[in-house]
Amino acid sequence: MLSARLGREAAVPRLIALDQRNQLLTVHVKLAAQALGRSERTVWRWLAKARRTGRHTAQGRKRFTITAEIRQLLMLWGGNASAVHRELRRRAASDAGQKAPSLTTLHRALRRDLTHGERAGLARGEAARRAYDIFGERPAHERNAAWEGDHKCVPVEVWVEDELVRPWLTWFIDCATCVILGVAVTPHAPSTDAVLAALRTALDRTGTFGPAGGLPGLVRVDRGKEYLSAAVTSALGAFVVPVVALPPYTPYLKGSIEALNGAVEEMLFVSLPRYTRQSTLSGKRAVDPDAPALTFEAFVKVLLDWVQWWNTKHTPKPLDGRTPLEAWRADPTPLYDVPAEQLAFFGLQDDGRTRTISTHGVQWRKRHYIADWMVGRVGTRVSLRYLPHHETSIEVFDLHGAHLGSAFLASAATPEQARQVRRARTAKARRLRADAKAAAKLRRERFEAVTSAEPPQRLQAMTEQEAEAELSDAAALDLSRMANPGYIPHLPPSDDWARPVPPDTTADISDTPDVPQDHA
C-alpha cells in the first residue's frame, strides 16, 4: 500500500485532469480510495481542496530544523544535545524575539535532519563519521593484476641484543588470490632496504613463497617515504610496474593489506608472550609483567610459519573454500618472471661516479672495499651500486655495465666492537635524557592554588644569595659563549717607544701659558 503523502501526490493531479475534461466519474474516486487505503469521502475532500487552492498536496506544518548554528554548537559541545539546548535557552532569554525549542523537539530534529554519520562526526570527529560510510569492492581481477604493500608495527616485545623492542613487519599481498608474496622483518622502524627485501622475495617465484610471484601490473601503497623512495620507484619503473600512492588517511583504498594486518594480530600476535595490547588488571597493570619474551630469531620463525599456514592451509571467505595458493594455481593468467641476473641486483642504487681500483681497493664514502677478484686489476675504472643502509658490501661494475663482483669493507670492526660502540652510544643518550629531565625540573614553576579569580602566586622560595649565585653563573656562561677563541692578546710595548705624558690635574688652569710647549 502506498503511503498517504505519495499516494495523494500521485492521485489528485490525475483526478483534477479528468475533472477539467469533464470525464471524472465516481468510479475513478473509488479506485483511488481503494488503492490508497482511504475512504471515498477523504478523496473527495482532497479533490475539493485542490479545486479551491490549486495545491495538490497537504500543507506541511512549520517545524523546527537543524541550522548551521546548531551544527556548530553540537561540535562545540561534543554532540551533547542537552548542552546545546541549554545554550539555546540562554540565548532566547537574552533575546526577547527568539524562542528556544523544547529538548524533545531538538532531539526529534537531530534524528530527522542529521544522519548517523553526521551525528557521530559532530560528536567525535572524522574517524567516527567514517565508521558509518559504505565502501564498495573493487571488481575481481586476475592474479598479479594488483599488489598492496604496507608496514605494521608488531604489538609484541621481543629480545634484540639484551633489549626489548617492538619489531616492524613489511609485506606484500596479491589482491585477487590473497597470497602473501613477500615478507621482511626489522627490529626497528623500516626503511627503503626493508621494502626492497620484501619486494625481492615477492618477485622471486623460486624462493620461500613460490610458486607465487612474478611481476605485478601495479603496486598500491600509502604515502610512506620508504615506498616512494627513488630506489623503490626506479627499481619497479625499470620493470614498467607503476607504484600507485594512495591519498593520506584512506586505508579503505587498500583493503586487502589492511585486512591482512588485522588478521595476523587476531590469529597470531594476540597469542604470543609480551603482547602489548592484552587485557590489564586494575590500574592498567599487566596480568603477567614478567612473561618471558621471544628472541628476534624465534619471532621471525613463528611469523614465517604462520605465513606458510596462511598460504597453504587457511581458506579465506572470498576464495570459496580454496587456500590462497590453490586459488593462485587455478588462475590461468600468464606470468612474467624476472631473470635471475636482474633479480640479484634488484633495487641497488647507482653511485653516479666513476672510480679507479687502487692498491687499497675501491674507495667509497671515505672507506676502502676490497675483494679477491681485484687482484691484477689495479688502475681499472669502475662504477658502484649499493643497497641503501647496507654499507658492509658494494657491487662493482665496469664502465660497460658488466658485473665484476662484490667488494667488502676492509678493516671492518668485529661484532663485539660494534656491540660495545652501540652500548656506549645508548649510555650517552640515556645520560643526555637524564640531564634534560633535570633541567626541565629546574624550569618548572609551581603556583599556589586559588579559590577566586586572582593572579597566581609562585610557590618556590629562593634566598637572595641563591638568586645572586644563579645570576652570576648565568652571566659567566654568557661571557664564555661570547668569548672569541681566536683572540690573541697584545704584547706590552717596547721600552724605546714614546709614551704619552698624563696631564697634571692638580695645576690651576689659570697658570697654564697661552703658548703650548713642545714635549719630547
Contacts in CASP RR format, 6 or more apart in sequence:
PFRMAT RR
TARGET T0000
AUTHOR 0000-0000-0000
METHOD contacts of the structure
MODEL  1
MLSARLGREAAVPRLIALDQRNQLLTVHVKLAAQALGRSERTVWRWLAKA
RRTGRHTAQGRKRFTITAEIRQLLMLWGGNASAVHRELRRRAASDAGQKA
PSLTTLHRALRRDLTHGERAGLARGEAARRAYDIFGERPAHERNAAWEGD
HKCVPVEVWVEDELVRPWLTWFIDCATCVILGVAVTPHAPSTDAVLAALR
TALDRTGTFGPAGGLPGLVRVDRGKEYLSAAVTSALGAFVVPVVALPPYT
PYLKGSIEALNGAVEEMLFVSLPRYTRQSTLSGKRAVDPDAPALTFEAFV
KVLLDWVQWWNTKHTPKPLDGRTPLEAWRADPTPLYDVPAEQLAFFGLQD
DGRTRTISTHGVQWRKRHYIADWMVGRVGTRVSLRYLPHHETSIEVFDLH
GAHLGSAFLASAATPEQARQVRRARTAKARRLRADAKAAAKLRRERFEAV
TSAEPPQRLQAMTEQEAEAELSDAAALDLSRMANPGYIPHLPPSDDWARP
VPPDTTADISDTPDVPQDHA
1 36 0 8 1.000
1 37 0 8 1.000
2 10 0 8 1.000
2 35 0 8 1.000
2 36 0 8 1.000
4 36 0 8 1.000
4 38 0 8 1.000
5 57 0 8 1.000
5 58 0 8 1.000
7 35 0 8 1.000
7 36 0 8 1.000
8 36 0 8 1.000
8 46 0 8 1.000
8 56 0 8 1.000
8 57 0 8 1.000
8 58 0 8 1.000
9 56 0 8 1.000
9 57 0 8 1.000
11 32 0 8 1.000
11 35 0 8 1.000
11 36 0 8 1.000
11 43 0 8 1.000
11 46 0 8 1.000
12 46 0 8 1.000
12 47 0 8 1.000
12 50 0 8 1.000
12 56 0 8 1.000
12 57 0 8 1.000
13 56 0 8 1.000
14 32 0 8 1.000
15 24 0 8 1.000
15 28 0 8 1.000
15 29 0 8 1.000
15 32 0 8 1.000
15 43 0 8 1.000
15 47 0 8 1.000
15 50 0 8 1.000
16 47 0 8 1.000
16 50 0 8 1.000
16 51 0 8 1.000
16 56 0 8 1.000
18 24 0 8 1.000
18 25 0 8 1.000
18 28 0 8 1.000
19 47 0 8 1.000
19 51 0 8 1.000
26 40 0 8 1.000
29 40 0 8 1.000
29 43 0 8 1.000
29 44 0 8 1.000
29 47 0 8 1.000
30 40 0 8 1.000
32 43 0 8 1.000
33 39 0 8 1.000
33 40 0 8 1.000
33 42 0 8 1.000
33 43 0 8 1.000
36 43 0 8 1.000
49 55 0 8 1.000
50 56 0 8 1.000
63 109 0 8 1.000
64 101 0 8 1.000
64 105 0 8 1.000
64 106 0 8 1.000
64 109 0 8 1.000
65 109 0 8 1.000
65 113 0 8 1.000
66 109 0 8 1.000
66 110 0 8 1.000
66 113 0 8 1.000
66 114 0 8 1.000
70 84 0 8 1.000
70 88 0 8 1.000
71 122 0 8 1.000
73 84 0 8 1.000
73 87 0 8 1.000
73 88 0 8 1.000
74 80 0 8 1.000
74 81 0 8 1.000
74 84 0 8 1.000
74 119 0 8 1.000
74 122 0 8 1.000
74 123 0 8 1.000
75 122 0 8 1.000
77 83 0 8 1.000
77 84 0 8 1.000
77 87 0 8 1.000
78 122 0 8 1.000
78 123 0 8 1.000
78 124 0 8 1.000
79 119 0 8 1.000
79 122 0 8 1.000
79 123 0 8 1.000
80 123 0 8 1.000
81 103 0 8 1.000
81 106 0 8 1.000
81 107 0 8 1.000
81 110 0 8 1.000
82 103 0 8 1.000
84 106 0 8 1.000
85 100 0 8 1.000
85 101 0 8 1.000
85 103 0 8 1.000
85 106 0 8 1.000
88 100 0 8 1.000
88 101 0 8 1.000
88 106 0 8 1.000
89 100 0 8 1.000
91 98 0 8 1.000
91 100 0 8 1.000
92 98 0 8 1.000
92 99 0 8 1.000
92 100 0 8 1.000
101 109 0 8 1.000
110 119 0 8 1.000
114 122 0 8 1.000
115 132 0 8 1.000
116 132 0 8 1.000
117 128 0 8 1.000
117 129 0 8 1.000
117 131 0 8 1.000
117 132 0 8 1.000
117 133 0 8 1.000
118 129 0 8 1.000
120 128 0 8 1.000
120 129 0 8 1.000
120 131 0 8 1.000
120 132 0 8 1.000
121 128 0 8 1.000
121 129 0 8 1.000
135 252 0 8 1.000
138 175 0 8 1.000
140 176 0 8 1.000
141 175 0 8 1.000
141 176 0 8 1.000
142 176 0 8 1.000
142 331 0 8 1.000
142 333 0 8 1.000
143 174 0 8 1.000
143 176 0 8 1.000
143 177 0 8 1.000
143 179 0 8 1.000
143 212 0 8 1.000
143 327 0 8 1.000
143 328 0 8 1.000
143 331 0 8 1.000
143 333 0 8 1.000
143 335 0 8 1.000
144 174 0 8 1.000
144 176 0 8 1.000
144 213 0 8 1.000
144 214 0 8 1.000
144 215 0 8 1.000
144 216 0 8 1.000
144 217 0 8 1.000
144 333 0 8 1.000
144 335 0 8 1.000
145 175 0 8 1.000
145 176 0 8 1.000
145 216 0 8 1.000
145 217 0 8 1.000
145 218 0 8 1.000
145 333 0 8 1.000
146 174 0 8 1.000
146 175 0 8 1.000
146 176 0 8 1.000
146 216 0 8 1.000
146 217 0 8 1.000
146 218 0 8 1.000
146 219 0 8 1.000
146 220 0 8 1.000
147 172 0 8 1.000
147 173 0 8 1.000
147 174 0 8 1.000
147 175 0 8 1.000
147 181 0 8 1.000
147 202 0 8 1.000
147 216 0 8 1.000
147 217 0 8 1.000
147 218 0 8 1.000
147 219 0 8 1.000
147 220 0 8 1.000
148 172 0 8 1.000
148 173 0 8 1.000
148 175 0 8 1.000
148 219 0 8 1.000
148 220 0 8 1.000
148 221 0 8 1.000
148 254 0 8 1.000
148 255 0 8 1.000
148 256 0 8 1.000
148 257 0 8 1.000
149 170 0 8 1.000
149 171 0 8 1.000
149 172 0 8 1.000
149 173 0 8 1.000
149 219 0 8 1.000
149 220 0 8 1.000
149 221 0 8 1.000
149 227 0 8 1.000
149 254 0 8 1.000
149 257 0 8 1.000
150 170 0 8 1.000
150 171 0 8 1.000
150 221 0 8 1.000
150 222 0 8 1.000
150 254 0 8 1.000
150 257 0 8 1.000
150 258 0 8 1.000
150 261 0 8 1.000
151 168 0 8 1.000
151 169 0 8 1.000
151 170 0 8 1.000
151 190 0 8 1.000
151 194 0 8 1.000
151 226 0 8 1.000
152 168 0 8 1.000
152 169 0 8 1.000
152 171 0 8 1.000
152 261 0 8 1.000
152 264 0 8 1.000
153 166 0 8 1.000
153 168 0 8 1.000
153 169 0 8 1.000
154 166 0 8 1.000
154 167 0 8 1.000
154 168 0 8 1.000
154 169 0 8 1.000
154 269 0 8 1.000
154 299 0 8 1.000
155 166 0 8 1.000
155 265 0 8 1.000
155 269 0 8 1.000
155 275 0 8 1.000
155 276 0 8 1.000
155 277 0 8 1.000
156 166 0 8 1.000
156 167 0 8 1.000
156 269 0 8 1.000
156 272 0 8 1.000
156 273 0 8 1.000
156 274 0 8 1.000
156 275 0 8 1.000
156 276 0 8 1.000
156 294 0 8 1.000
156 299 0 8 1.000
157 164 0 8 1.000
157 165 0 8 1.000
157 166 0 8 1.000
157 274 0 8 1.000
157 276 0 8 1.000
157 293 0 8 1.000
158 164 0 8 1.000
158 165 0 8 1.000
158 166 0 8 1.000
158 167 0 8 1.000
158 187 0 8 1.000
158 274 0 8 1.000
158 293 0 8 1.000
158 294 0 8 1.000
158 295 0 8 1.000
158 296 0 8 1.000
158 298 0 8 1.000
158 299 0 8 1.000
159 293 0 8 1.000
159 294 0 8 1.000
159 295 0 8 1.000
159 296 0 8 1.000
160 167 0 8 1.000
160 187 0 8 1.000
160 296 0 8 1.000
161 419 0 8 1.000
161 422 0 8 1.000
164 274 0 8 1.000
164 293 0 8 1.000
165 187 0 8 1.000
165 188 0 8 1.000
166 276 0 8 1.000
167 185 0 8 1.000
167 186 0 8 1.000
167 187 0 8 1.000
167 188 0 8 1.000
167 296 0 8 1.000
167 299 0 8 1.000
168 185 0 8 1.000
168 186 0 8 1.000
168 187 0 8 1.000
168 188 0 8 1.000
168 189 0 8 1.000
168 190 0 8 1.000
168 194 0 8 1.000
169 183 0 8 1.000
169 184 0 8 1.000
169 185 0 8 1.000
169 264 0 8 1.000
169 303 0 8 1.000
170 183 0 8 1.000
170 184 0 8 1.000
170 185 0 8 1.000
170 186 0 8 1.000
170 190 0 8 1.000
170 194 0 8 1.000
170 195 0 8 1.000
170 197 0 8 1.000
170 198 0 8 1.000
171 180 0 8 1.000
171 181 0 8 1.000
171 182 0 8 1.000
171 183 0 8 1.000
171 184 0 8 1.000
171 198 0 8 1.000
171 257 0 8 1.000
171 260 0 8 1.000
172 180 0 8 1.000
172 181 0 8 1.000
172 182 0 8 1.000
172 198 0 8 1.000
172 199 0 8 1.000
172 202 0 8 1.000
172 219 0 8 1.000
172 257 0 8 1.000
173 179 0 8 1.000
173 180 0 8 1.000
173 181 0 8 1.000
173 256 0 8 1.000
173 257 0 8 1.000
173 260 0 8 1.000
174 181 0 8 1.000
174 212 0 8 1.000
174 213 0 8 1.000
174 216 0 8 1.000
174 324 0 8 1.000
174 328 0 8 1.000
175 256 0 8 1.000
176 327 0 8 1.000
176 331 0 8 1.000
177 212 0 8 1.000
177 319 0 8 1.000
177 324 0 8 1.000
177 325 0 8 1.000
177 327 0 8 1.000
177 328 0 8 1.000
177 331 0 8 1.000
178 256 0 8 1.000
178 260 0 8 1.000
178 316 0 8 1.000
178 318 0 8 1.000
178 319 0 8 1.000
178 324 0 8 1.000
178 327 0 8 1.000
179 209 0 8 1.000
179 212 0 8 1.000
179 213 0 8 1.000
179 311 0 8 1.000
179 324 0 8 1.000
179 325 0 8 1.000
179 327 0 8 1.000
179 328 0 8 1.000
180 209 0 8 1.000
180 260 0 8 1.000
180 307 0 8 1.000
180 310 0 8 1.000
180 311 0 8 1.000
180 324 0 8 1.000
181 201 0 8 1.000
181 202 0 8 1.000
181 209 0 8 1.000
181 212 0 8 1.000
181 213 0 8 1.000
182 198 0 8 1.000
182 199 0 8 1.000
182 201 0 8 1.000
182 202 0 8 1.000
182 208 0 8 1.000
182 209 0 8 1.000
183 198 0 8 1.000
183 201 0 8 1.000
183 209 0 8 1.000
183 303 0 8 1.000
183 304 0 8 1.000
183 307 0 8 1.000
184 190 0 8 1.000
184 194 0 8 1.000
184 195 0 8 1.000
184 197 0 8 1.000
184 198 0 8 1.000
184 201 0 8 1.000
185 299 0 8 1.000
185 300 0 8 1.000
185 303 0 8 1.000
186 194 0 8 1.000
187 296 0 8 1.000
190 226 0 8 1.000
191 226 0 8 1.000
191 388 0 8 1.000
191 389 0 8 1.000
192 226 0 8 1.000
192 229 0 8 1.000
192 231 0 8 1.000
192 232 0 8 1.000
192 388 0 8 1.000
192 389 0 8 1.000
193 387 0 8 1.000
193 388 0 8 1.000
193 389 0 8 1.000
193 390 0 8 1.000
194 226 0 8 1.000
195 226 0 8 1.000
195 227 0 8 1.000
195 229 0 8 1.000
195 232 0 8 1.000
196 231 0 8 1.000
196 232 0 8 1.000
196 235 0 8 1.000
196 346 0 8 1.000
196 347 0 8 1.000
196 387 0 8 1.000
196 388 0 8 1.000
199 232 0 8 1.000
199 235 0 8 1.000
199 236 0 8 1.000
199 346 0 8 1.000
199 347 0 8 1.000
200 343 0 8 1.000
200 346 0 8 1.000
200 347 0 8 1.000
201 207 0 8 1.000
201 208 0 8 1.000
201 209 0 8 1.000
202 209 0 8 1.000
202 213 0 8 1.000
202 214 0 8 1.000
203 213 0 8 1.000
203 214 0 8 1.000
203 215 0 8 1.000
203 338 0 8 1.000
203 343 0 8 1.000
203 346 0 8 1.000
204 210 0 8 1.000
204 213 0 8 1.000
204 214 0 8 1.000
204 338 0 8 1.000
204 343 0 8 1.000
205 211 0 8 1.000
205 212 0 8 1.000
205 213 0 8 1.000
205 214 0 8 1.000
205 335 0 8 1.000
205 337 0 8 1.000
208 304 0 8 1.000
209 307 0 8 1.000
209 311 0 8 1.000
211 328 0 8 1.000
211 329 0 8 1.000
212 311 0 8 1.000
212 324 0 8 1.000
212 325 0 8 1.000
212 328 0 8 1.000
213 335 0 8 1.000
214 335 0 8 1.000
214 336 0 8 1.000
214 337 0 8 1.000
214 338 0 8 1.000
215 239 0 8 1.000
215 241 0 8 1.000
215 335 0 8 1.000
215 336 0 8 1.000
215 337 0 8 1.000
215 338 0 8 1.000
216 241 0 8 1.000
217 241 0 8 1.000
217 242 0 8 1.000
218 241 0 8 1.000
218 242 0 8 1.000
218 243 0 8 1.000
218 244 0 8 1.000
219 236 0 8 1.000
219 241 0 8 1.000
219 242 0 8 1.000
219 243 0 8 1.000
219 244 0 8 1.000
220 244 0 8 1.000
220 246 0 8 1.000
220 253 0 8 1.000
220 254 0 8 1.000
221 227 0 8 1.000
221 228 0 8 1.000
221 243 0 8 1.000
221 244 0 8 1.000
221 245 0 8 1.000
221 246 0 8 1.000
221 254 0 8 1.000
222 245 0 8 1.000
222 246 0 8 1.000
222 248 0 8 1.000
222 251 0 8 1.000
222 254 0 8 1.000
223 245 0 8 1.000
223 246 0 8 1.000
223 247 0 8 1.000
223 248 0 8 1.000
226 232 0 8 1.000
227 243 0 8 1.000
227 245 0 8 1.000
228 243 0 8 1.000
228 245 0 8 1.000
229 388 0 8 1.000
230 349 0 8 1.000
231 347 0 8 1.000
231 349 0 8 1.000
231 388 0 8 1.000
232 243 0 8 1.000
232 347 0 8 1.000
233 243 0 8 1.000
234 347 0 8 1.000
235 346 0 8 1.000
235 347 0 8 1.000
236 242 0 8 1.000
236 243 0 8 1.000
237 243 0 8 1.000
239 338 0 8 1.000
246 253 0 8 1.000
246 254 0 8 1.000
247 253 0 8 1.000
251 258 0 8 1.000
252 258 0 8 1.000
263 310 0 8 1.000
264 306 0 8 1.000
267 306 0 8 1.000
268 302 0 8 1.000
268 303 0 8 1.000
268 306 0 8 1.000
269 275 0 8 1.000
270 277 0 8 1.000
270 278 0 8 1.000
272 294 0 8 1.000
272 299 0 8 1.000
272 302 0 8 1.000
273 291 0 8 1.000
273 292 0 8 1.000
273 293 0 8 1.000
273 294 0 8 1.000
274 291 0 8 1.000
274 293 0 8 1.000
274 294 0 8 1.000
278 286 0 8 1.000
278 287 0 8 1.000
279 287 0 8 1.000
280 286 0 8 1.000
280 287 0 8 1.000
281 287 0 8 1.000
294 302 0 8 1.000
310 324 0 8 1.000
311 323 0 8 1.000
311 324 0 8 1.000
311 325 0 8 1.000
312 323 0 8 1.000
312 325 0 8 1.000
313 323 0 8 1.000
314 323 0 8 1.000
314 324 0 8 1.000
315 321 0 8 1.000
315 322 0 8 1.000
315 323 0 8 1.000
316 324 0 8 1.000
319 326 0 8 1.000
319 327 0 8 1.000
322 330 0 8 1.000
338 346 0 8 1.000
345 385 0 8 1.000
345 395 0 8 1.000
345 403 0 8 1.000
347 387 0 8 1.000
348 385 0 8 1.000
348 386 0 8 1.000
348 387 0 8 1.000
348 395 0 8 1.000
349 385 0 8 1.000
349 386 0 8 1.000
349 387 0 8 1.000
349 388 0 8 1.000
350 383 0 8 1.000
350 384 0 8 1.000
350 385 0 8 1.000
351 364 0 8 1.000
351 383 0 8 1.000
351 384 0 8 1.000
351 385 0 8 1.000
351 386 0 8 1.000
352 383 0 8 1.000
352 384 0 8 1.000
353 383 0 8 1.000
353 384 0 8 1.000
354 381 0 8 1.000
354 382 0 8 1.000
354 383 0 8 1.000
354 399 0 8 1.000
355 362 0 8 1.000
355 363 0 8 1.000
355 364 0 8 1.000
355 381 0 8 1.000
355 382 0 8 1.000
355 383 0 8 1.000
355 384 0 8 1.000
356 379 0 8 1.000
356 380 0 8 1.000
356 381 0 8 1.000
356 382 0 8 1.000
357 374 0 8 1.000
357 377 0 8 1.000
357 378 0 8 1.000
357 379 0 8 1.000
357 380 0 8 1.000
357 382 0 8 1.000
358 378 0 8 1.000
358 379 0 8 1.000
359 378 0 8 1.000
360 368 0 8 1.000
360 370 0 8 1.000
360 410 0 8 1.000
361 368 0 8 1.000
361 369 0 8 1.000
361 370 0 8 1.000
361 374 0 8 1.000
361 407 0 8 1.000
361 410 0 8 1.000
362 368 0 8 1.000
362 369 0 8 1.000
362 370 0 8 1.000
362 374 0 8 1.000
362 382 0 8 1.000
362 384 0 8 1.000
362 394 0 8 1.000
362 396 0 8 1.000
362 407 0 8 1.000
363 369 0 8 1.000
364 384 0 8 1.000
364 386 0 8 1.000
364 394 0 8 1.000
365 391 0 8 1.000
367 391 0 8 1.000
367 409 0 8 1.000
367 410 0 8 1.000
368 409 0 8 1.000
368 410 0 8 1.000
368 411 0 8 1.000
369 393 0 8 1.000
369 394 0 8 1.000
369 407 0 8 1.000
369 408 0 8 1.000
369 409 0 8 1.000
369 410 0 8 1.000
370 407 0 8 1.000
370 408 0 8 1.000
370 410 0 8 1.000
371 396 0 8 1.000
371 405 0 8 1.000
371 406 0 8 1.000
371 407 0 8 1.000
371 408 0 8 1.000
373 404 0 8 1.000
373 405 0 8 1.000
374 407 0 8 1.000
377 404 0 8 1.000
380 398 0 8 1.000
381 398 0 8 1.000
381 399 0 8 1.000
382 396 0 8 1.000
382 397 0 8 1.000
382 398 0 8 1.000
382 399 0 8 1.000
382 404 0 8 1.000
383 396 0 8 1.000
383 397 0 8 1.000
383 398 0 8 1.000
383 399 0 8 1.000
383 401 0 8 1.000
384 394 0 8 1.000
384 395 0 8 1.000
384 396 0 8 1.000
384 397 0 8 1.000
385 394 0 8 1.000
385 395 0 8 1.000
385 397 0 8 1.000
386 393 0 8 1.000
386 394 0 8 1.000
386 395 0 8 1.000
391 409 0 8 1.000
392 408 0 8 1.000
392 409 0 8 1.000
392 412 0 8 1.000
393 406 0 8 1.000
393 407 0 8 1.000
393 408 0 8 1.000
393 409 0 8 1.000
394 406 0 8 1.000
394 407 0 8 1.000
395 403 0 8 1.000
395 405 0 8 1.000
395 406 0 8 1.000
395 407 0 8 1.000
396 403 0 8 1.000
396 404 0 8 1.000
396 405 0 8 1.000
396 406 0 8 1.000
396 407 0 8 1.000
397 403 0 8 1.000
397 404 0 8 1.000
398 404 0 8 1.000
413 421 0 8 1.000
445 458 0 8 1.000
445 460 0 8 1.000
446 458 0 8 1.000
446 459 0 8 1.000
446 460 0 8 1.000
447 456 0 8 1.000
447 457 0 8 1.000
447 458 0 8 1.000
447 459 0 8 1.000
448 456 0 8 1.000
448 457 0 8 1.000
448 458 0 8 1.000
448 459 0 8 1.000
450 456 0 8 1.000
493 499 0 8 1.000
498 520 0 8 1.000
501 519 0 8 1.000
END
